[in-house]
């Protein structure tokens, strides 16, 4: 929250949301291994919120006419990792399919959108 409050522009905020989303997935991996469904649901919910906020900041940056190429490259790279992590959690813990699938779809959409915009 503090990092977001002092961020000077939309791209910086977007990068912060991307970093936080990555951290939430690390936490998701850990709580899935502990078989803590409630914690996993909360962490995945936080991940989805960060991706949604990232998307909003990306839209804001584009609206100002900023060059978002580097940010799009980061999003493409990081969301590919996110997809892999989410698939791995889903494969190892099929009982969490409901929690994982919506986050996976969101990550895949963000990944494809960023790739398409880079083209």
SULNOR-V158164 format. One line per field, one symbol per residue. burial: 1 if it has 24 or more other ideal C-beta (glycine too) atoms within 12 Angstrom, else 0. Layout:
BEGIN
burial = ???
END
This chain:
BEGIN
burial = 00000000011111111111110110111011000000010011011101111110110010000001001101110110011011101100100100110011011101101100000
END
